[in-house]
Amino acid sequence: MRCIIVGMALEGPKAAIDDILNRTRLRLCEYRDAGGHDDDFLQALVHEFVTEARLHEAGAGAVHMALSVYRMVLQQEQIWELTDAVEMRDSALKTLWQIDDL
């Protein structure tokens, strides 16, 4: 099943988000390695996005924003699941240590 937004398939925007994330992650790592601060990086990134948005058709940024928010929600869910798993593991280990101490 293909989802269509304003007559546009989402495969292209999804790939664009993946590319943007990968390039941004690499640039952020390089910036940090060079001693840069995240606030400065973020200001420059926002400026680049605003400049880039002016070059695209109206609404393109909204599609990317929706995909980004969706991806953040999925990542947040994954973090919660991992946090719960770690808490369960810690609880099980604590119980095993208590049993071992008997």
Beta strands, then each sheet from edge to edge (+ up, - down):
strand 1: 4-5
strand 2: 8-9
sheet 1: 1+ 2-
end
